[in-house]
Amino acid sequence: MVRQIRVPGAVLAAGLLLAAAGCSGPVGTGPDGKPPSSDGTAASPSADGGQPADPGKPGGGGEPAGGDVLPGLVTVAVARTQLAALKVAPVGTMAGYSRDRFTHWSQQGNKCDTRETVLKRDGADVRQDGECKAVSGRWKSLYDAVVVTDAGKMDIDHVVPLAEGWRSGAAGWDAARRKAFANDLTHPQLVAVTAASNRSKGDQSPDLWQPPDKASWCQYGRAWTTVKSTYELTVTEPEKKMLTTMLDTCAS
């Protein structure tokens, strides 16, 4: 004869509730204890554990493009802000100008001057002799995309030429500031390019000369704008218009 065991109703109800709950957390949370999103999945933090990336901030999706070769380049958004803030003025006088008033190339240590430092920075597999001269290497010129293996065929270009700097504000600088401008390794002012492209450019502003390789316009426009902003130099209306065109070539 089988004996029947009576289970009190309250105990039975509690057991059923526990079975239904299983291992889930408190009501309103997902399996990991975090509030679910609107689609029912648990909310996740951003990759760095903080707020979601902000495309307008450095390190937040707005950092310079991976193909940038110049130091100190800012985002397109920052460059546009810099450009908007630049003072517009007519072309200044060249009276009193001389390249000798912009001391270059200065020594950077270990027998290396600014030229050799930039050649090393901008090249691949660059070998230097005991005097820091580049004896071999490979360079891709930003302006015309030409690949060069002879350092002697490369020039170090001032993105904002010394003469252009002079007529847009540098005429009033002291010698120390002009030297810093001519040897600036921190901002995007110096770049190794083919001698041919550098000579073609001369001291012309972007409205009068543009790099023949249009793929470089985004970098060139940002570089020119940042240098002029850093040194508080002026721009002309045609120059500003062309810089806007160059920034418009940047991928969004």
Number of C-alpha atoms within 10 A of each C-alpha: 3 4 5 6 6 6 8 8 8 8 9 10 10 10 10 10 10 10 9 9 11 8 9 12 13 12 9 9 17 17 13 11 14 15 17 16 12 8 7 10 13 15 16 11 9 10 9 8 8 8 10 12 15 11 13 14 13 14 11 12 14 18 17 16 16 6 8 14 16 20 15 17 25 22 21 24 17 19 22 19 13 18 24 14 12 17 16 17 12 11 15 15 13 13 9 8 15 11 12 8 17 22 16 17 14 15 14 14 10 9 11 19 18 20 24 22 17 19 24 23 17 21 21 14 10 18 14 16 9 9 11 16 19 20 13 17 17 18 26 18 23 26 24 18 17 13 13 17 16 13 21 12 13 22 21 19 23 23 22 25 20 22 20 22 23 26 20 24 18 22 18 11 11 11 13 12 14 21 18 14 25 25 23 16 19 11 17 24 26 26 24 28 25 26 16 13 19 21 11 14 20 15 18 14 21 21 15 11 13 20 18 15 13 15 16 21 23 21 27 27 27 28 24 23 30 24 22 22 20 12 13 16 20 24 25 17 15 14 16 22 14 18 26 19 15 21 21 15 16 17 8 7
